[in-house]
Amino acid sequence: MKKTVNVCWFRRDLRLKDHAALYHALKSGEPVVPVFIFDRNILDQLEDKSDRRVEFIRAALQDMQSILENAGSSLEVFYGTPAEAFAGLLSRYAIEKVFVNRDYEPYARVRDEEVERLLKSAGAVLLYYKDQTIFDTAEVLKDDGKPYTVFTPYSKKWKSLLTDFHLKPYPVEKYFHNFFGQSADKRAIPTLESMGFKAVDQPFPAKMLKAEVIKKYNEQRDFPSVEGTSRLGVHLRFGTISIRQLAAKALRTSETFLNELIWRDFYQMILWHFPRVGEGASFKPEYDWIRWRNDEKEFERWCSGMTGYPIVDAGMRELNATGFMHNRVRMIVASFLARHLLIDWRWGEAYFARKLLDFDLAANNGGWQWAAGSGCDAVPYFRIFNPYLQVKRFDPGLKYIRTWVPELDDFNYPGPIVGHEFARKRALEVYKKALGRKAPDR
């Protein structure tokens, strides 16, 4: 006879503390089987078999497994598709409920609908909870019930709605005794090698918000040579840290840092209400008329950090070497690709998706469309970053640049791929011509 259980399905929430779905699962009345799926629908798309994000996920699962072993339980970890994994679970257990935290990405919504149908056919239900954002899909809306598309009024409404309740942690540990008891060796975590990946000998960012960083965040966050940002992006992306914990700390110490977290909520909600932006569409349809040059050789020079613009090259080399790029530099290199080189922002978005350790579809898409001018609340088309002035303001001593472009003063460092004034005028002409036309039909 099958054992009756409930399931907590972990996705981008890899922790056992302050976890909404897990809290509700453990209080549900049936023993809880914790499940993670290395989703082949996603992993098979990864070109780089040294992709450190897979390694990060596995390391987080190992940390969770150690805690679960002490509680007399174990993760059940699958390598396959979600449908295959749940078909296997349903063959072994009488599942009543599956608890998940909501994921706002287009693929996730399709995936969850498929699993929901499968569960329903077996008499089980899929229950959704809010966990990776402070406010959910319909919680911050305009007075007319429509979603915000401009950040400032969204952030004001967000702050006006915030209460202590929204930041209160879920006391998950109190209910650890409700995990389903089983041996950890029953379903071992797959090795990287068994999934076709390999480890990289490089440390991950620490899961800690340094007091000195948040104290000086407003003054230092734009300077890439300074340790002035949290470096917590990958932990937020995969949920190894609670957004409630960070927001509570920011509320007490730094409104600037809190605003960055609100931007994160904002882009997640844009993706939820306008899923087409996650599928390659410009938020502003008229921007789909732009005649991109899409020069493949110039794109390769941008990717490899050989444009002859030191701040651009430094950023791209940092990305390629570490999987990280400072946020100010992300804006500069994105603007450069879309404006100076007139290469489709989607090319850059896809490259960042491959390389960024903290890649998040909503934030990545929002940032790229902001830089290209095609997004909601984006920089106007006629505002074009001057890379030289960006260096003068944010890396005046060239400390960051010389870290990543040591040959800066050598003869073999390339000259500028395009002149700034020429590129600026060309971009203005192309953008103006495109935006003067009727927007393409959807």
ZIDA-V203792 format. One record per residue. RES is the residue in three letters. OMEGA is omega in whole degrees, 0 to 359 (NA if undefined). D_FIRST is the distance of its C-alpha to the first C-alpha in whole Angstrom. Layout:
res | omega | d_first
RES | OMEGA | D_FIRST
RES | OMEGA | D_FIRST
This chain:
res | omega | d_first
MET | 181 | 0
LYS | 176 | 4
LYS | 177 | 6
THR | 182 | 9
VAL | 163 | 12
ASN | 184 | 16
VAL | 166 | 18
CYS | 183 | 22
TRP | 179 | 23
PHE | 178 | 26
ARG | 178 | 29
ARG | 185 | 33
ASP | 192 | 32
LEU | 177 | 31
ARG | 180 | 32
LEU | 177 | 30
LYS | 175 | 33
ASP | 188 | 34
HIS | 188 | 31
ALA | 184 | 31
ALA | 181 | 27
LEU | 178 | 26
TYR | 182 | 27
HIS | 178 | 26
ALA | 183 | 22
LEU | 178 | 23
LYS | 191 | 24
SER | 177 | 21
GLY | 177 | 19
GLU | 176 | 16
PRO | 188 | 16
VAL | 174 | 18
VAL | 178 | 17
PRO | 188 | 21
VAL | 169 | 21
PHE | 180 | 24
ILE | 167 | 25
PHE | 192 | 28
ASP | 181 | 29
ARG | 175 | 31
ASN | 177 | 32
ILE | 186 | 34
LEU | 181 | 35
ASP | 179 | 36
GLN | 184 | 39
LEU | 182 | 40
GLU | 184 | 43
ASP | 182 | 44
LYS | 169 | 41
SER | 183 | 43
ASP | 187 | 42
ARG | 177 | 41
ARG | 177 | 39
VAL | 177 | 36
GLU | 178 | 37
PHE | 179 | 37
ILE | 182 | 34
ARG | 178 | 33
ALA | 178 | 35
ALA | 178 | 33
LEU | 178 | 30
GLN | 177 | 31
ASP | 178 | 32
MET | 182 | 29
GLN | 179 | 27
SER | 179 | 29
ILE | 181 | 29
LEU | 177 | 25
GLU | 178 | 25
ASN | 178 | 27
ALA | 179 | 25
GLY | 182 | 22
SER | 181 | 20
SER | 168 | 21
LEU | 166 | 22
GLU | 187 | 20
VAL | 182 | 23
PHE | 170 | 23
TYR | 183 | 26
GLY | 177 | 26
THR | 177 | 26
PRO | 180 | 24
ALA | 178 | 23
GLU | 182 | 22
ALA | 182 | 20
PHE | 173 | 18
ALA | 177 | 17
GLY | 179 | 16
LEU | 181 | 14
LEU | 178 | 13
SER | 185 | 11
ARG | 183 | 9
TYR | 167 | 9
ALA | 185 | 9
ILE | 176 | 13
GLU | 185 | 15
LYS | 172 | 18
VAL | 183 | 20
PHE | 180 | 23
VAL | 169 | 26
ASN | 186 | 30
ARG | 175 | 32
ASP | 190 | 34
TYR | 184 | 37
GLU | 183 | 38
PRO | 179 | 38
TYR | 182 | 35
ALA | 181 | 33
ARG | 177 | 33
VAL | 179 | 32
ARG | 183 | 29
ASP | 178 | 28
GLU | 179 | 29
GLU | 179 | 27
VAL | 179 | 24
GLU | 178 | 24
ARG | 180 | 24
LEU | 179 | 21
LEU | 181 | 19
LYS | 180 | 20
SER | 179 | 19
ALA | 178 | 16
GLY | 180 | 16
ALA | 180 | 17
VAL | 176 | 21
LEU | 183 | 23
LEU | 185 | 25
TYR | 176 | 28
TYR | 178 | 31
LYS | 181 | 34
ASP | 187 | 35
GLN | 175 | 37
THR | 176 | 40
ILE | 177 | 41
PHE | 187 | 42
ASP | 194 | 40
THR | 185 | 40
ALA | 185 | 42
GLU | 178 | 43
VAL | 181 | 47
LEU | 175 | 48
LYS | 182 | 52
ASP | 179 | 53
ASP | 178 | 53
GLY | 180 | 49
LYS | 180 | 50
PRO | 174 | 49
TYR | 174 | 51
THR | 176 | 53
VAL | 190 | 55
PHE | 188 | 54
THR | 177 | 57
PRO | 176 | 56
TYR | 183 | 52
SER | 178 | 53
LYS | 178 | 55
LYS | 178 | 52
TRP | 182 | 50
LYS | 181 | 52
SER | 182 | 52
LEU | 187 | 49
LEU | 175 | 48
THR | 177 | 47
ASP | 180 | 45
PHE | 183 | 42
HIS | 183 | 42
LEU | 182 | 42
LYS | 181 | 40
PRO | 176 | 37
TYR | 183 | 34
PRO | 187 | 33
VAL | 188 | 30
GLU | 180 | 30
LYS | 188 | 30
TYR | 181 | 26
PHE | 181 | 25
HIS | 181 | 23
ASN | 173 | 20
PHE | 176 | 20
PHE | 182 | 16
GLY | 176 | 17
GLN | 182 | 17
SER | 182 | 19
ALA | 182 | 22
ASP | 181 | 22
LYS | 178 | 19
ARG | 184 | 20
ALA | 176 | 24
ILE | 181 | 26
PRO | 175 | 28
THR | 175 | 32
LEU | 183 | 35
GLU | 181 | 36
SER | 178 | 32
MET | 177 | 33
GLY | 181 | 36
PHE | 177 | 38
LYS | 184 | 40
ALA | 176 | 41
VAL | 182 | 44
ASP | 181 | 46
GLN | 184 | 47
PRO | 175 | 46
PHE | 177 | 44
PRO | 181 | 46
ALA | 180 | 45
LYS | 183 | 43
MET | 176 | 46
LEU | 185 | 48
LYS | 183 | 52
ALA | 182 | 54
GLU | 180 | 57
VAL | 183 | 55
ILE | 179 | 54
LYS | 183 | 58
LYS | 187 | 60
TYR | 183 | 57
ASN | 183 | 60
GLU | 191 | 63
GLN | 191 | 61
ARG | 183 | 58
ASP | 185 | 60
PHE | 188 | 62
PRO | 180 | 60
SER | 183 | 62
VAL | 175 | 61
GLU | 188 | 57
GLY | 176 | 57
THR | 189 | 54
SER | 186 | 50
ARG | 182 | 49
LEU | 185 | 45
GLY | 182 | 45
VAL | 179 | 42
HIS | 174 | 40
LEU | 181 | 40
ARG | 183 | 39
PHE | 171 | 36
GLY | 175 | 36
THR | 174 | 36
ILE | 184 | 38
SER | 176 | 38
ILE | 179 | 41
ARG | 178 | 41
GLN | 181 | 42
LEU | 181 | 45
ALA | 178 | 46
ALA | 179 | 46
LYS | 180 | 48
ALA | 181 | 50
LEU | 181 | 51
ARG | 193 | 53
THR | 187 | 55
SER | 177 | 55
GLU | 179 | 56
THR | 178 | 56
PHE | 177 | 53
LEU | 179 | 51
ASN | 177 | 53
GLU | 177 | 51
LEU | 177 | 48
ILE | 174 | 49
TRP | 180 | 50
ARG | 175 | 46
ASP | 183 | 45
PHE | 181 | 47
TYR | 176 | 47
GLN | 180 | 43
MET | 173 | 44
ILE | 180 | 46
LEU | 180 | 44
TRP | 184 | 41
HIS | 181 | 44
PHE | 186 | 46
PRO | 180 | 43
ARG | 180 | 46
VAL | 178 | 47
GLY | 181 | 44
GLU | 172 | 45
GLY | 182 | 48
ALA | 171 | 50
SER | 176 | 53
PHE | 175 | 53
LYS | 188 | 56
PRO | 183 | 56
GLU | 180 | 60
TYR | 176 | 59
ASP | 175 | 58
TRP | 184 | 62
ILE | 179 | 62
ARG | 180 | 64
TRP | 178 | 62
ARG | 177 | 64
ASN | 176 | 61
ASP | 186 | 63
GLU | 179 | 61
LYS | 177 | 63
GLU | 177 | 64
PHE | 179 | 60
GLU | 177 | 59
ARG | 176 | 62
TRP | 182 | 60
CYS | 185 | 57
SER | 179 | 59
GLY | 181 | 61
MET | 182 | 64
THR | 186 | 66
GLY | 172 | 69
TYR | 191 | 68
PRO | 182 | 67
ILE | 176 | 64
VAL | 182 | 62
ASP | 178 | 62
ALA | 180 | 61
GLY | 181 | 58
MET | 178 | 57
ARG | 176 | 58
GLU | 179 | 56
LEU | 183 | 53
ASN | 184 | 53
ALA | 190 | 53
THR | 187 | 51
GLY | 180 | 48
PHE | 170 | 50
MET | 179 | 53
HIS | 187 | 55
ASN | 177 | 55
ARG | 181 | 58
VAL | 176 | 59
ARG | 179 | 56
MET | 182 | 58
ILE | 184 | 61
VAL | 178 | 59
ALA | 177 | 58
SER | 182 | 61
PHE | 181 | 63
LEU | 186 | 61
ALA | 186 | 61
ARG | 183 | 64
HIS | 183 | 66
LEU | 182 | 65
LEU | 174 | 64
ILE | 185 | 60
ASP | 181 | 57
TRP | 180 | 55
ARG | 176 | 52
TRP | 179 | 53
GLY | 178 | 53
GLU | 180 | 50
ALA | 179 | 48
TYR | 176 | 50
PHE | 180 | 49
ALA | 179 | 46
ARG | 192 | 46
LYS | 187 | 47
LEU | 176 | 47
LEU | 181 | 44
ASP | 182 | 44
PHE | 177 | 44
ASP | 187 | 42
LEU | 184 | 43
ALA | 182 | 44
ALA | 181 | 47
ASN | 178 | 48
ASN | 180 | 48
GLY | 180 | 50
GLY | 180 | 52
TRP | 179 | 53
GLN | 174 | 54
TRP | 183 | 56
ALA | 182 | 58
ALA | 180 | 59
GLY | 187 | 60
SER | 186 | 57
GLY | 175 | 55
CYS | 178 | 54
ASP | 186 | 57
ALA | 175 | 58
VAL | 182 | 61
PRO | 185 | 64
TYR | 184 | 65
PHE | 174 | 68
ARG | 184 | 67
ILE | 181 | 67
PHE | 170 | 66
ASN | 184 | 69
PRO | 181 | 68
TYR | 178 | 71
LEU | 176 | 71
GLN | 176 | 67
VAL | 182 | 68
LYS | 182 | 71
ARG | 192 | 69
PHE | 174 | 66
ASP | 188 | 67
PRO | 178 | 71
GLY | 179 | 71
LEU | 182 | 69
LYS | 179 | 67
TYR | 183 | 63
ILE | 183 | 65
ARG | 176 | 67
THR | 186 | 63
TRP | 178 | 62
VAL | 184 | 65
PRO | 181 | 67
GLU | 186 | 69
LEU | 185 | 70
ASP | 181 | 74
ASP | 180 | 74
PHE | 183 | 76
ASN | 174 | 73
TYR | 187 | 71
PRO | 171 | 71
GLY | 182 | 73
PRO | 181 | 71
ILE | 178 | 69
VAL | 177 | 71
GLY | 184 | 74
HIS | 183 | 72
GLU | 178 | 75
PHE | 182 | 75
ALA | 180 | 71
ARG | 181 | 71
LYS | 180 | 74
ARG | 180 | 72
ALA | 180 | 68
LEU | 180 | 70
GLU | 182 | 72
VAL | 180 | 69
TYR | 183 | 67
LYS | 180 | 69
LYS | 181 | 70
ALA | 186 | 66
LEU | 176 | 66
GLY | 180 | 69
ARG | 175 | 67
LYS | 181 | 65
ALA | 179 | 61
PRO | 179 | 59
ASP | 177 | 57
ARG | NA | 53
